[in-house]
Amino acid sequence: MTVRQSLKQTAFEALPLGSIKPAGWLKDQLRIQADGLTGHLEEHWADVGPGNGWIGGSGESWERGPYYLDGLVPLAHLLEDERLIAKANRWIEWSLASQKPDGSFGPERIETVNQDIDKNHDWWHYMIMLKVLIQHEEAKGDERVVPFLLRYFRYVAAAIDRLPLKDWAEARGAEMLLAVQWTYKRTGEQFLLELADKVAAQTMDWTGILQDFPFWRKVEHWDHRTHVVNVAMGVKTPAIRYELTGDPKEEEAVRRGIQSLMTYHGQAHGMFSGDEWLSGTDPSQGVELCAVVEYMFTMEHLVRVFGDGQYGDILEKVAFNALPAAISADWTSHQYDQQVNQIMCNVAKRNWSNNDEANLFGLEPNFGCCTANMHQGWPKLAAHLWMSDGRGGLAAVSYAPCRVRTKVGVGGTEATLEVGGGYPFRETVTMKLSLGRPERFALRLRIPAWCDNPMLAINGETVQMDVEKGFACIERDWVDGDAIELQLPMEVRTVRRNLYATSIERGPLVYVLPLGEIWQPHIKRELFSDWEVYPSTPWRFGLYEGADFSVAAEDIPRQPFLADQAPVRIKTRGSLVRNWRTELNNAGTPPLNPDTKGQAVQELELVPYGSAKLRVGEFPLIRRG
């Protein structure tokens, strides 16, 4: 086998964990998360409690502990929360101490509720823990991690022909590739490139699946190729393979695959459906929370590898809509599956493969994978808001409030970039630059595809922008105190969906009709209870074709994803639709010809999708007679 001498250089490079710290509403969101499920899950859920196998217990020892850590570690370090750091370090220390002379590590046996794996050997759960250890190393500079990874990968190299990837590990092999490539960049050890080729060869052919996508309708049978979380993770596989080969077919496969997924299974919040498998475009089909956070992680890597702003657009749409929608505002419960048109969350049969409680808000609705895995969403977004361009410059992936500290320019000057303005609830992004000395470098500012007339000013003077692949490159001699203001005007847009239904967007936010919510306890617990949610207001509204929209903004509260205190609202007009029915405990398909005979025209107030736990987000379109 011919082994290459290096990896393909990517468009951007992720900054080490801790280089970016959240501010404003995003920091508040992480604090709410820390005060809720993420910060207290160990005390209230045995699967990641003291008996977990990843801290030496005899309990669950497969994916749930590593999943939990994959969100807890970045959250702890982003908030600089010593309690959470100590909580995470307990797991880190156990894993580091567990390594055997042959390089293997982890629990002695696999204990899990999953019955679809080989409990004698599996690679998948180690892949998650590798990501955890890498984040720990970046945040703490722990000198034990890189030698630990080298020993482990020598073990993998010796064993992987005899024990190849299969099942979950075969579908998700790119997660191991990421860790192998990260370690190679730190060490230059050539055996890692040969190992990367083997792992890539044993990983499911996502390039082929995405290039010529064969899943055109709702899937009814189990298959790793259509499992929604596998797909959400698999979309990044061609990008990770591109680092090995530089083959342009990998990027083309990603573009074609995402287009196909959205054509056949796309939903208004930016995700494709999956309850549990790819499930078509109906707005009452669900999508799993695990898929949401994994698709965000995928988009972060697609931006990094290809430097294309379209992946930042997708990342923001999913992060600012689908993520907060599936988690209660106080972060004490979550859904397994969410719906665009979600008129009640209750124990009831739906046209899903998941069980009857999959859209409850609770501790462990349907299955506990999301209970463990949901925590990575906001922290990893915060950690990837900005990236290095590999040439001393910085690239904006998203404009949520934050503070970036890194080195810039050929001279490696220390720089701090303070990002404010309240995006995506506001149109203006402010950036203030602090530099140890003047330095020339590029700022690559992502210009979203939805923004027709962006405007940039530096120190009060307008600057012209040329946008390529979704980024405007501003290269100049920067000095301490430079102030940057980016205007991203947001227009209300109607998006046509199946059967002439419509959804409403403004900037990266989707807007929905919120329903009155009655939260009824289903299972009471000390802290993390299960809830059914029933509507207290009508839901069968259609919107009028050509209706005007008016936008009203209020102060951004500590929790902006709460309907009654939403910082942006849109008013428009609609009427009750007589022939829109309930079907299998869901809102039925929006009628193609809505019947509004005798129904008054009403003013409707729409709020951001993520703030309404009961909502209508895809409306029948009422034509004017």
C-alpha positions in Angstrom: 0.0 0.0 0.0 1.3 3.4 -0.9 0.9 5.8 1.9 0.7 9.6 1.4 3.1 11.8 3.2 0.6 14.4 4.5 -3.1 15.4 4.7 -4.8 17.7 2.4 -4.9 21.3 3.8 -8.4 22.3 4.7 -9.9 25.7 4.0 -10.1 26.6 7.7 -8.9 25.2 11.0 -10.8 24.9 14.2 -9.5 27.0 17.1 -8.6 25.0 20.2 -11.4 24.6 22.8 -11.3 27.7 25.0 -10.1 30.1 22.4 -13.8 31.3 22.0 -15.9 32.1 25.0 -19.7 32.8 24.7 -21.2 36.1 25.6 -24.6 37.7 25.7 -27.6 35.4 25.1 -25.4 32.5 24.1 -23.6 32.5 27.5 -26.9 32.7 29.2 -28.1 29.6 27.2 -25.0 27.7 28.3 -25.5 28.7 31.9 -29.2 27.6 31.8 -27.9 24.3 30.4 -25.4 23.9 33.1 -28.0 24.6 35.8 -30.3 22.0 34.3 -29.8 18.6 32.7 -26.1 18.9 31.8 -24.9 20.0 35.2 -27.0 17.6 37.2 -27.6 14.5 35.1 -25.2 12.3 37.1 -27.2 12.8 40.3 -30.6 11.9 38.7 -30.0 9.4 35.9 -28.3 6.1 36.8 -27.0 5.5 33.2 -24.3 8.2 33.7 -24.3 8.0 37.5 -21.6 6.6 39.8 -22.2 3.1 38.5 -21.3 3.9 34.9 -18.6 1.6 33.5 -16.5 4.6 32.3 -15.8 5.5 35.9 -15.3 2.0 37.1 -18.8 0.9 37.9 -20.7 -2.2 36.7 -23.5 -0.3 34.9 -23.9 1.1 31.4 -20.5 1.0 29.7 -21.1 1.6 26.1 -22.0 5.0 24.5 -23.9 6.9 27.2 -21.0 8.0 29.4 -18.9 9.2 26.4 -21.9 10.9 24.9 -22.5 12.8 28.1 -18.8 13.8 28.4 -18.8 15.0 24.7 -21.1 17.9 25.8 -20.1 18.3 29.5 -16.3 18.8 28.7 -16.8 21.8 26.3 -19.6 23.3 28.4 -17.5 23.2 31.6 -14.5 24.9 29.9 -16.5 27.5 28.0 -18.1 28.6 31.2 -14.9 28.2 33.2 -17.1 26.4 35.8 -14.8 24.6 38.2 -17.6 22.4 39.5 -18.3 21.1 36.1 -14.6 20.8 35.2 -14.1 18.7 38.3 -17.1 16.5 37.4 -15.7 16.0 33.9 -12.2 15.3 35.1 -13.3 12.4 37.1 -14.2 10.6 33.9 -11.1 11.8 32.1 -8.8 10.5 34.8 -10.4 7.1 34.9 -10.1 6.7 31.1 -6.5 7.8 31.1 -5.7 5.4 33.9 -7.5 2.5 32.3 -5.0 2.1 29.4 -3.4 -1.3 29.2 0.1 -2.1 27.9 -1.3 -3.0 24.5 -2.8 0.5 24.2 -6.5 -0.5 24.6 -8.5 1.3 27.3 -11.9 1.7 28.7 -14.3 -0.7 30.6 -13.6 -4.4 30.7 -17.0 -5.3 29.3 -19.9 -3.8 27.3 -23.0 -3.3 29.4 -25.9 -1.6 27.6 -29.6 -1.7 27.0 -28.9 -1.8 23.2 -29.4 -5.3 22.0 -28.2 -4.7 18.4 -24.4 -4.8 19.1 -21.7 -7.4 19.6 -21.1 -7.1 23.4 -17.8 -8.9 23.0 -16.2 -6.1 21.0 -17.3 -2.8 19.5 -15.3 0.3 18.3 -18.1 2.9 18.3 -18.1 4.0 22.0 -14.3 4.5 21.9 -14.7 6.9 19.0 -16.8 9.2 21.2 -14.3 9.1 24.1 -11.5 10.0 21.7 -13.3 13.2 20.8 -13.7 13.9 24.6 -10.0 13.4 25.3 -9.1 15.7 22.4 -11.3 18.5 23.7 -9.8 18.0 27.1 -6.3 18.3 25.7 -7.1 21.5 23.9 -8.7 23.1 26.9 -6.1 22.0 29.5 -2.9 21.3 27.5 -2.8 17.9 29.2 0.5 16.3 28.0 -0.7 12.8 28.7 -3.3 12.8 25.9 -1.2 12.7 22.8 1.0 9.8 23.9 -2.2 8.0 25.1 -3.8 8.4 21.7 -0.6 7.2 19.9 -0.6 4.0 22.0 -4.3 3.5 21.4 -4.0 3.9 17.6 -1.1 1.5 17.5 -3.4 -1.0 19.2 -6.2 -0.2 16.6 -3.7 -0.6 13.7 -2.8 -4.1 15.0 -6.4 -5.2 15.6 -8.6 -3.6 12.9 -8.0 -6.2 10.2 -9.0 -8.9 12.6 -11.8 -6.9 14.2 -13.1 -4.6 11.4 -15.6 -1.8 11.9 -19.2 -3.1 11.7 -22.8 -2.0 12.5 -22.7 1.4 14.3 -19.0 1.8 14.0 -19.1 1.1 10.3 -21.7 3.8 9.8 -19.8 6.3 12.0 -16.2 5.6 11.2 -15.6 9.2 10.3 -15.5 9.9 14.1 -12.4 7.8 14.4 -10.9 9.3 11.3 -11.3 12.8 13.0 -9.3 11.6 16.0 -6.6 9.9 13.8 -6.2 13.0 11.7 -6.0 15.3 14.8 -3.3 13.1 16.3 -1.4 13.0 13.0 -1.4 16.8 12.8 0.1 16.9 16.3 2.7 14.2 15.8 3.4 13.6 12.1 3.5 9.8 12.8 3.3 8.2 9.4 1.6 5.0 10.6 -1.5 7.2 11.4 -2.0 7.9 7.7 -2.0 4.2 6.9 -4.4 3.6 9.7 -6.6 6.4 8.4 -6.8 4.7 5.0 -7.9 1.4 6.7 -10.5 3.2 8.7 -11.8 5.0 5.7 -12.0 1.8 3.7 -14.0 0.1 6.4 -16.4 3.0 6.9 -19.8 3.0 5.1 -19.6 4.4 1.6 -21.4 7.7 2.4 -19.8 9.3 -0.7 -21.6 6.8 -2.9 -24.9 7.1 -1.0 -25.0 10.9 -1.1 -23.8 11.1 -4.7 -26.6 9.0 -6.0 -29.2 9.2 -3.2 -31.6 6.3 -3.4 -34.0 7.0 -0.5 -36.8 9.0 -2.0 -39.6 8.4 0.4 -40.4 7.5 4.0 -38.4 4.5 5.0 -40.3 1.7 6.8 -37.5 -0.8 7.6 -34.4 -0.7 9.7 -31.2 0.0 7.9 -28.0 1.8 9.1 -28.0 3.8 5.8 -31.3 5.5 6.6 -31.1 5.8 10.4 -31.5 9.5 10.9 -28.5 9.9 13.3 -26.2 7.9 11.1 -27.2 10.0 8.2 -26.6 13.3 10.1 -23.2 12.0 11.1 -22.5 10.4 7.7 -22.9 13.6 5.7 -19.5 14.8 7.0 -17.8 11.5 6.0 -16.9 12.7 2.5 -15.3 15.8 3.9 -13.2 13.9 6.3 -12.2 11.5 3.5 -11.3 14.6 1.4 -8.6 15.4 3.9 -7.0 12.1 2.9 -7.5 12.2 -0.8 -8.2 15.7 -2.0 -10.7 14.2 -4.4 -13.2 16.8 -5.5 -15.9 14.1 -5.9 -16.1 14.2 -2.1 -17.3 17.8 -2.0 -19.7 17.2 -4.9 -21.2 14.2 -3.0 -21.9 16.3 0.0 -23.6 19.0 -2.0 -25.8 16.5 -3.9 -26.6 14.5 -0.8 -27.8 17.5 1.2 -29.9 18.7 -1.8 -31.5 15.2 -2.0 -32.1 14.9 1.7 -33.9 18.3 1.8 -35.9 17.5 -1.4 -37.2 14.1 -0.2 -37.1 14.5 3.6 -36.4 18.2 4.3 -38.4 20.2 6.9 -38.8 23.9 7.7 -36.3 23.9 10.6 -33.3 23.0 8.3 -33.2 19.3 9.2 -34.4 16.3 7.4 -37.0 14.1 9.1 -36.2 10.9 11.0 -38.4 9.2 13.5 -36.3 6.8 13.6 -35.5 6.5 9.9 -35.7 9.0 7.1 -39.4 9.9 7.1 -40.4 12.2 4.2 -41.4 15.8 4.2 -44.7 15.8 6.1 -44.5 18.5 8.9 -45.9 16.0 11.4 -43.1 13.5 11.0 -40.5 13.9 13.7 -36.8 14.3 13.9 -34.6 12.9 16.6 -32.7 15.3 18.9 -29.5 13.2 18.5 -29.7 13.9 14.8 -30.0 17.6 15.4 -26.8 17.9 17.5 -24.9 15.6 15.3 -25.9 17.5 12.1 -24.7 20.7 13.7 -21.3 19.0 14.4 -21.3 17.8 10.8 -21.9 21.3 9.5 -19.1 22.7 11.7 -16.7 20.3 10.0 -18.0 20.9 6.5 -17.3 24.7 6.9 -13.8 23.8 8.3 -12.9 21.5 5.4 -14.5 23.2 2.4 -14.7 26.9 3.5 -18.2 27.2 2.0 -20.6 29.6 3.7 -23.7 27.5 2.8 -22.8 25.0 5.5 -22.7 27.9 8.0 -26.2 28.8 6.8 -27.5 25.3 7.5 -25.7 25.2 10.9 -27.4 28.4 12.0 -30.8 27.4 10.8 -30.6 24.1 12.7 -29.0 25.5 15.8 -31.3 28.5 16.2 -34.5 26.6 15.5 -34.4 22.8 15.8 -32.1 22.7 18.8 -34.0 24.9 21.3 -37.3 23.6 20.1 -36.6 20.1 21.5 -35.5 21.2 25.0 -37.6 22.9 27.6 -36.7 26.5 28.3 -35.3 25.7 31.8 -33.3 22.7 30.5 -35.1 20.2 32.7 -36.7 18.1 30.0 -36.3 17.3 26.3 -38.0 15.5 23.5 -36.8 12.5 21.5 -38.7 13.6 18.4 -39.9 17.1 17.5 -42.4 18.1 14.8 -42.7 21.3 12.7 -46.5 21.2 13.2 -46.6 20.1 16.9 -50.1 20.4 18.3 -49.7 18.2 21.3 -47.0 16.2 23.1 -48.6 13.2 24.7 -48.5 9.4 25.0 -50.2 8.4 21.8 -49.7 6.3 18.7 -48.2 8.2 15.7 -47.1 7.2 12.3 -43.5 6.7 13.6 -41.3 3.8 14.3 -40.6 5.3 17.7 -42.7 4.5 20.7 -45.8 6.3 22.0 -44.0 8.7 24.2 -41.4 9.9 21.7 -42.6 13.5 21.6 -43.1 13.9 25.4 -40.8 16.4 27.2 -39.0 14.4 29.8 -35.9 12.8 31.2 -35.7 9.7 28.9 -38.6 9.8 26.4 -38.5 6.8 24.0 -34.8 6.0 24.5 -31.9 7.4 26.5 -29.4 8.1 23.7 -30.6 11.7 23.4 -30.6 12.1 27.2 -26.9 11.5 27.0 -26.0 13.1 23.6 -28.1 16.3 23.6 -25.5 18.3 25.6 -23.0 18.9 22.8 -25.2 21.2 20.7 -24.7 24.7 22.2 -21.2 24.2 23.5 -19.8 22.9 20.2 -21.5 25.7 18.3 -19.9 28.2 20.6 -16.5 26.6 20.2 -16.8 26.8 16.4 -18.2 30.3 15.9 -14.9 31.4 14.4 -12.0 29.5 12.8 -8.5 30.2 11.6 -8.0 30.5 7.9 -4.7 28.8 8.2 -2.8 31.9 7.0 -3.0 34.0 10.1 -6.6 35.3 9.5 -10.0 34.5 11.1 -13.2 33.3 9.5 -16.6 33.9 10.9 -18.8 30.8 10.9 -21.7 32.4 12.9 -22.2 35.8 14.6 -23.6 34.7 18.0 -22.1 36.9 20.8 -18.7 35.8 21.9 -15.1 36.7 22.6 -12.3 35.2 20.5 -8.7 35.1 21.7 -6.0 33.8 19.3 -2.9 34.8 17.4 -3.1 36.5 14.0 -0.9 37.5 11.1 2.5 36.2 10.1 3.9 37.6 13.3 1.5 35.7 15.6 0.2 38.8 17.3 -2.1 38.2 20.2 -5.6 39.4 19.3 -9.0 39.6 21.0 -12.2 40.0 19.0 -15.4 41.0 20.9 -18.5 40.1 18.9 -21.8 41.6 20.0 -25.1 42.8 18.7 -27.6 40.1 19.6 -27.6 38.1 16.4 -29.7 36.3 15.2 -32.4 38.3 17.0 -30.8 41.5 15.6 -29.5 42.5 12.2 -26.4 44.4 13.3 -23.2 42.5 14.3 -20.5 44.6 16.1 -16.9 43.5 16.3 -14.2 45.2 18.3 -10.5 44.2 17.7 -7.8 44.4 20.3 -4.2 43.8 19.1 -0.9 43.7 20.9 0.6 45.5 17.8 -0.6 46.4 14.3 -0.8 43.4 12.1 -1.9 42.5 8.5 -4.3 39.6 8.2 -7.7 38.7 6.7 -11.1 38.7 8.3 -13.4 36.4 6.3 -16.9 37.4 7.1 -19.7 34.9 6.3 -22.5 36.6 4.3 -25.6 34.4 4.6 -27.4 33.4 1.4 -30.6 34.9 2.7 -29.1 38.4 3.0 -29.4 40.4 -0.2 -27.9 43.7 0.9 -25.2 43.3 3.5 -23.3 46.4 4.6 -19.9 46.6 6.2 -18.3 49.6 8.0 -14.8 49.7 9.6 -14.3 52.6 12.0 -17.4 54.2 10.6 -16.3 54.1 6.9 -18.2 51.9 4.4 -16.2 49.1 2.9 -17.1 47.3 -0.3 -17.3 43.5 -0.1 -16.8 40.8 -2.8 -18.4 37.6 -1.7 -17.0 34.2 -2.8 -18.4 30.9 -1.5 -20.4 32.8 1.0 -17.5 34.7 2.6 -16.3 38.3 2.1 -12.5 38.5 2.6 -11.3 41.8 4.2 -7.5 41.8 4.3 -5.9 45.0 5.6 -3.5 46.4 8.2 -5.4 46.2 11.4 -4.7 48.2 14.6 -5.8 48.0 18.2 -9.3 49.4 18.7 -10.6 48.9 15.1 -14.4 48.7 15.2 -16.3 46.7 12.7 -20.0 46.8 12.0 -21.8 44.3 9.8 -25.4 44.9 8.8 -27.3 41.8 7.7 -30.8 43.1 6.8 -33.4 40.4 7.4 -36.5 40.3 5.2 -39.5 38.2 5.9 -39.7 35.4 3.3 -42.4 32.9 2.6 -41.0 29.5 1.6 -43.2 27.2 -0.5 -43.4 23.6 0.8 -45.3 20.5 -0.2 -48.8 21.0 -1.5 -48.4 24.8 -1.6 -48.1 25.0 2.2 -45.8 27.7 3.4 -43.3 28.4 6.1 -42.1 31.8 7.3 -38.4 32.8 7.7 -36.6 36.0 8.6 -32.8 35.7 8.6 -31.8 32.3 10.1 -35.0 32.1 12.2 -38.1 30.3 11.2 -41.3 31.8 12.6 -44.4 29.8 13.8 -47.8 30.3 15.4 -47.4 29.5 19.1 -50.2 27.6 20.8 -51.2 28.1 24.4 -49.4 25.3 26.4 -50.9 23.3 29.3 -48.1 21.2 30.8 -49.4 18.2 32.6 -47.1 15.9 34.7 -46.8 12.4 33.3 -44.1 11.1 35.7 -43.0 13.3 38.6 -39.4 13.2 39.7 -37.3 15.2 42.1 -35.9 17.5 39.3 -36.3 16.1 35.8 -40.0 15.1 35.3 -41.9 13.9 32.3 -44.6 16.1 30.8 -47.4 15.9 28.4 -48.2 19.3 26.7 -51.7 20.1 25.4 -53.0 23.1 23.5 -55.2 25.8 25.0 -55.7 27.8 21.8 -56.8 26.8 18.3 -54.2 25.6 15.8 -56.0 25.1 12.5 -54.9 28.4 11.0 -53.9 29.1 7.4 -52.1 32.2 6.1 -53.3 34.5 3.4 -51.4 34.5 0.1 -49.8 37.9 -0.3 -50.5 39.1 3.3 -48.3 41.8 4.8 -45.9 41.1 7.6 -44.9 43.5 10.4 -41.9 42.9 12.6 -41.6 44.0 16.2 -38.4 43.7 18.3 -38.1 43.7 22.1 -35.2 43.4 24.5 -33.4 40.1 24.4 -34.1 38.3 27.7 -32.0 35.7 29.5 -34.0 33.0 27.8 -35.0 34.1 24.3 -36.4 30.7 23.4 -39.6 31.2 25.4 -42.7 32.2 23.4 -44.2 34.7 25.8 -40.9 36.7 26.0 -39.7 36.2 22.4 -37.4 39.1 21.4 -38.8 39.2 17.8 -42.4 38.8 16.7 -44.0 38.9 13.3 -47.7 39.9 12.7 -49.7 38.8 9.7 -53.2 37.6 8.9 -54.9 34.2 8.7 -58.1 32.3 9.2 -59.2 29.1 10.8 -59.2 26.2 8.2 -62.3 24.1 8.5 -61.0 21.0 6.6 -57.7 20.7 8.4 -58.0 17.6 10.4 -56.2 15.7 13.2 -54.8 12.4 12.0 -53.2 9.8 14.3 -52.8 12.4 17.1 -51.0 14.8 14.8 -52.0 17.8 12.7 -52.9 16.2 9.3 -51.2 17.2 6.1 -52.0 21.0 5.4 -54.9 20.9 3.0 -54.2 21.9 -0.6 -57.5 23.8 -0.8 -58.2 25.2 2.6 -61.8 25.8 3.4 -62.3 29.1 5.3 -65.9 29.6 4.6 -67.5 31.8 7.3 -64.2 32.2 9.2 -63.1 35.7 10.2 -59.8 37.1 9.1 -57.6 37.3 12.2 -54.3 38.9 13.2 -51.7 36.2 14.0 -48.5 36.8 15.9 -45.7 34.5 15.0 -42.6 33.9 17.2 -39.2 32.1 16.6 -39.7 28.4 16.1 -37.4 27.3 19.0 -39.5 29.3 21.5 -42.8 27.5 20.9 -43.1 23.9 22.2 -46.6 23.7 20.6 -46.7 25.4 17.2 -47.8 25.5 13.6 -44.8 26.1 11.4 -46.1 24.9 8.0 -49.4 26.6 7.0 -52.0 26.0 4.4 -51.9 28.9 2.0 -55.3 30.6 1.6 -55.8 32.0 -1.9 -57.8 35.2 -2.3 -61.1 34.6 -4.2 
